[in-house]
Structures are given as C-alpha cells and as structure tokens.
Amino acid sequence: MQSHSKPPTHIRGSIATEAGSKMTSRLTPAILGGLTFLLLLCFDGLLIDNNCVAAPSLIAHVSNETGEVFLSSPNLKLEHEPELLDTVIPFGVQSSPKYKRSLAYHEVRYGLPRILTRVIDSLVNDREEIVQNYGQSAGKDLDQALSSIRNLKNEILTNAELKPLRFSPNENDTWSNEVRVWNNYLVERTKIEGVIPRFYSTIYVYLKCYVFRRIAEAFHFTETLKFYDPFAKQKRRAFEDSTASAIAVAAHTLQEIDRIPEVSSANEKQQFIKHLKLGLWGNRVDQAMSFSHGAAVGQTGNPLELLSGLDKNILIDGTDLAWNALANCRAKKPNGTITVDIVLDNAGYELFTDLSLSAFLIARNLADRIRFYVKRIPWFVSDVTTRDFQWIIQHMKNSSNPDLSRFGELLKGHAETGVFSILDEPFWTSPFVFSEMPQKDPALYAKLSEASLVIFKGDLNYIKLFGDINWEHTTSILQAIRGFLPTNFVSLRTLKSDVCVGLKPNQAESIAIVDPKWLGTAKYGVITAAANNQTCSRAG
Ligand SMILES: O=P(O)(O)OC[C@@]1(O)O[C@H](CO)[C@@H](O)[C@@H]1O
C-alpha cells in the first residue's frame, strides 16, 4: 500500500562532521553513559542561510540507542517538502528517492550528505598541504570550492531544485560542451516531470550523477584546483591497505602466465572464470560505500582462497556464456585483432583485479588489445580516472615486493606498446543510461561494437545497463537491456542498489527471507552476460 509520508520534522545527520573526530570524541562518553543530551553548536557542515557563525542555530542531540546525531533547527527550512511515498519502488518504474523504502532514498537522505561531509572534512584538514602543493592562491580557491560543496549539501538536505551547471568562459571548450548536454537534459527532465526536478522527486541515477558533476564544478571554476581530486588520497590509501592481497593475486597471475605452454584448454577456461570472479568480488572494495557508511575499506586475506566460499553468493553465473563468446571469437579470428573493452569502476584493489584479468587475456591470446574506459572527472568517490590508472601501475612497479614490481613492469610494458589503452569518453559521466547511447553517442556505440567482449564493472554500470528500472527480478536480461547490445558483454557487479534482473522464479523471494538486505550490502554478486551473434563476424 502506498501512502504519503509526513514531512520530516528534523534532519538526521551522521557522526561524520566537519568537526570530525573532535565531535566523535565529545559524544562517545555520552553515548556510553546512555545519555541523551543536547548540544548547541554551529554545525559547520550544514550552514543555514550562510549565517551559522553569526547565529548558531542548530540543535544536535544524540540518540542513546544508535549514537547517531539528529539535528533540528527552527531556522532550517526545507525548500520544498518532499512528497515521499512510504513504499518500495514499484516494479517497472525508474528508481527514485521518492520511494521511502528504497536504497535510493537512503542514499539521498544519508549517503550523499555523508560523502559531501567527508569531502568538506578532508579539504578542511588538508588545507596546509594543499596550499603547499598548489601555491598560496590555493587557499582562496579552497574556500571557494568549500563554499560550493557546502551549498550543494544544503541543496540536497533542503530538497532544492536541480540547477543548471555553469559554462566556462569559452562556451565551446570540452567542459562547456558537456555542460550543454547536462543542461539540455535538465530541460528534458523538466518536461517529463512537469516541474523542475528536485533531489527527492527526480530519478536516482540522474541525481546521483548530478551530485558528482557539481563536485567537479566546485573545483573547475578555481584557478589552481581545477583538476583537484578530493577522493585521490582515499583511493590510494585503500590500495595500500590491500597490498598483501594484491601480492597474492599478482604472484598467482605471473605464475599462470609463466606456465602458459603447459596449460590445457579446459584449465584455460577455469582460469578465465577465476579471473572474472576475482573481478566481481573486487567490486566490493568500494570507497563510495565506505564514505557513506563510515569506515575505510581495503581487501584483506588471500582473495584466491576466498573464492570458492563466495560461490554461494553468486546469484547469476554467466561465466560460461562470457567464455563461449570470447573463445568463439578467437576461433573465428585466428589472425584477427581481438579487442576486449573494460568499462572500469573502482580504482585501487578492484582496478588491480581488472588488470590481472587483462594481463591473463593478453598472455593467453584471448585478446590482442584491451581498451580501458575511465572517468574524466572524480566520480562516485572511487571510480578510476586516468591518473588513478597511471598511479597504480607506477606504484606496483616501485614496490619492494618482487612479484608486485614485476607485475607493474609487465603492465607498464602493455601500456607503452599500446596493447593497453585508456579512453575517457564523456558518455560515462553523462546522465544517460546505456539504452540511450545509440542516439546520444553513436560513435561510442560503434566503438564498443568493434570489441569481441565488453566487460562492465560494478553497480553504477549495471544500473545504467538496465535503465535503473526496478524490473521484476525474473525479467530476462535481453528484455531489460532494451536493445543495448553493441557486442557480447558481461557485467560483474556486487549488489549495492535497488535493481536486479535475470533471476529464477522465487529466487529473490527466497534470499529476501534469509537476508532482507540482500540488495544493498555487496554481499551478493551477479555475473550477467549476453551474446551478440554477429560480433565475431565483424572486424575488431
Ligand atoms: O558502481 P559501484 O562502485 O559498484 O557502486 C557505487 C555506488 O556509489 O553506487 C551505488 C548505487 O548508487 C552505491 O550503493 C554504491 O556505493
């Protein structure tokens, strides 16, 4: 049953604040003592009318049950009371935070504000270092970026209208061309929705991408911090924290490569499947989740030893289909160029698994070249940018561990000889879902169709693949892609959001009984593949 909920009477924040650890340590004894108390403070991450300093206006009180901070204020006005529906997302419609029992709602209410708070915190904490690295005028640029990000956070918290993005002075440069696409899309959405979209009323995939666009905008209009990546440190730290796991996988992959002449074709298939699974579970190591839930994540343990225990969590296993599609292309094009495209997701450990798979494919002649699609701007916290890609290879190459450094050397060689290439097409940071690609970016669609196999990594690529529509879980993959089949593809995704298709009858219901949170915790994975029968007859 669907019903309109009451407007919120308070805004619920998190312990992650600009006051950061100071705040946490002040709260901890109170929580331990089981007290509920009130604090009058200027909550810097939540400026109201930009006058927090002059008139501290927010009351924070801490739940003695959960330790979470609730904020309320006589001055805090929602620009617009969200018209929420107290229901899950109905089947057949696009995800939106207006459905209160959706993960989309949870992400807009808690996840995105927390991510922005963490960005604000890190900029405040790193001021000295930033000024040292980018020069004196970076101080003023930092303030400018901070103010834009605070405004953005307030806009989400107060359910403001989405506003057009800013053009650069040169209205024909790359930035402006992308802004034009975004602003036209806002006009399109306004027509569809009948009003200007707001954070809680519009579709999820659009608003979430919009937030990351606005973060990039906050830096783009500064002089010294145009290309600053506020997530870079966290991405690097998370990979450093995964070093032991990466060494185990690098040593194993190098051994496979060294022993290629001895390996039978049955084993070759098993090795391919193992690499796909490593890549699937690599998608758990996602700094977006850690940013919005609190703790940092890296990979621990020996990922190869963990694999068999995780098989029971794979809800759809399309590895056979992916293997057959690629092996079939190799058989049909013994002298041709086999291209594999990887539409990357997270930097750090997940990217490392993608590189292991790629090194394996090249060594086994399952691919002659690999094209890696990265993001042009910092995206969804930990998505790979060109700099992240270059950093990880260099970082491995410089490692004191002989396996990691040899592996880094091998990858660097592939990058230098053009076997690996990095592409930062604007479509991946656009608001569009994949079924819109033939119309919005036909050149990219044609490029993907040159590949024998496209590998889509992660949750965002998955939801864009299926239009972020809450299809009934048993909907077939071919129906849910709505014609988007440039070539054979396989998607490796751990479940972090509302959409999941291609399941067997009753499969979703059975998991939901055992684990009601099955869609949102990245505990489960899907390997979703589809074949395009014309692929191997084409060049590429
Ligand atoms: O694409 P990825 O890195 O696997 O997931 C990124 C992510 O931000 O997108 C999901 C849906 O918005 C979130 O739950 C998740 O943390």
The ligand as an ORCA input file, in Angstrom:
! r2SCAN-3c Opt
* xyz 0 1
  O      29.485      1.433     -9.200
  P      29.942      0.926     -7.857
  O      31.281      1.454     -7.493
  O      29.894     -0.567     -7.746
  O      28.934      1.481     -6.783
  C      28.978      2.838     -6.488
  C      27.811      3.273     -5.679
  O      28.037      4.596     -5.267
  O      26.703      3.213     -6.487
  C      25.704      2.531     -5.800
  C      24.391      2.943     -6.305
  O      24.266      4.313     -6.323
  C      26.033      2.731     -4.368
  O      25.384      1.991     -3.454
  C      27.480      2.442     -4.475
  O      28.197      2.728     -3.337
*
